[in-house]
């Protein structure tokens, strides 16, 4: 995997950073905009995080650890999916960072995911994150 192949996505949401943050850490909300995933975490730095659901017809249970938890500003975590076919070792984990920035009367949500295997994997991840962020926008803006 290459840490320099970074998938990026962003969206502007017509809501406060607080409203966007609530949607980022509320498991019921996450299910609504993140492909139906069931997310479990204690929502603090160092705590595990898991995602379970079905993706492209396959059941999955992904896992990671929250590496940064700065309410209304920044959420970061590692992510590993057994569906990747890679061994469950640290070098096969992605690092996902979501940052919130006040923009006028709304919030810009910027997301980066590193450690993509190649450009195709990076582009696939970016597209998935763009879809997720569009769902987050719809959810928050109601």
N, C-alpha and C positions, 0 to 999 in steps of 0.2 A: 504494500500500500504506500501511497505517496502523500505526505502531509502537505505538499505544495498544491495538490489538486483539491481546491476548496470549492464546495458547492455553496452558492450564495442566493438568497432570496430576501425580498423586503416588500412591505406593504404599508400604506398610510391608512390609519383608522381614525374615523371621526369620533374619538372618545378620549377620556383622560388616560394617563399612564396607569392609574389605579384600576380603572375598569378593565383595561387590557390585561394587566397583571392578574386580576382575579380570574379571568378566563384561562390564563396560562397555567394556573395551579389548582383549578377546580376540576376534579376528576369527572364530574357529570358534564361540565362544559366541554372538556377535552374529547369525550366520547362523541359529542355532537359535531365537532369540526375536524377531528383527526382520524378519519377513516373508520370510525366506530370503535377505536381502541379503548380498552379498559386499562386505566393507568393507576398504579398504586405507588405511593411514596409518602414519607413523613414530611417532605418538603422542607428540608434543611440541608445545609452543606454536609457532605459525608454520608448522607442516607442513601440507601438503594432506591432505584426506581425501576419499575417493570411496566411493560406494555404488552397486552394480550389481545388477540383478536384474529381476524382472518384477512389475508392480503393476497389478492390474485388467486383466490380459491384455496389457499393453504392456511391452516391454523398456525399461529406463531405465538411465542412468548419471548420477547426481547428483554434485555436487561441493561442496567448501567448504574452509575452513581452520580449523585448531584455534586458538582465540583464548585459551583458558585450559586449563591442564593441571596440576591440583593433586591428586596421587594421594590416593585415599581421601576426597576432599572435593568437588572441583568439576571438571567437564569442560564446556567451552563451545566452540562452533564455529559457523561460518556454513554455510548450506545453500542450494543452488540446484538446482532440478530443471528441465531442459529441457521436461519434460511440462507445466509450468505455462503454456507458450505465451508467456511473457514474455521480453523481451530479457535476455541474460546481462550485466547491469550491476549494480554494487554495491547500488543501491537496490531491486533485486528479490530480494536474498538474505534469508533468514530468519536470525535469531540464536537458537540453541538453547543453553540453559544447564541443566545437570543438576547438582544439588547433593545430597550425601549428608550426613545428620545422624544421629548415634547417638540412638536412641529406645529406652530400656529395654534389652532384650536383643537388639534388632534395629537396623535402619537404615531411616530414612525417605528415599525417593528423591523429590525434587521437580524437576519439569521445566517450563520455560517456553520458548515459541517466539513471537517477536514478528514484526511485519511481515506480518500477515495482511491480505488485500485487503478483507475485509468480515466481518461476524459469521458468515455461513455458512461461509466459509473457516476462520475461527477455530475454530468448533465442529467442523468436519470434522477439522482438525488435532488438536484436543484428543481427539477420539474415537480417532484413530489412535495417539496417544501413550499413551492409557489402555490400548489393546490391547497395545502394545509393552511397557509397564511390567508388565502382567499376565503376559506371556510371560517377562519378566526375572525376576519373582518365582517363577514355576514353575521356571525354569531353575536359579536359585540355590538355592531351597529343596529342589530335587530330588524 
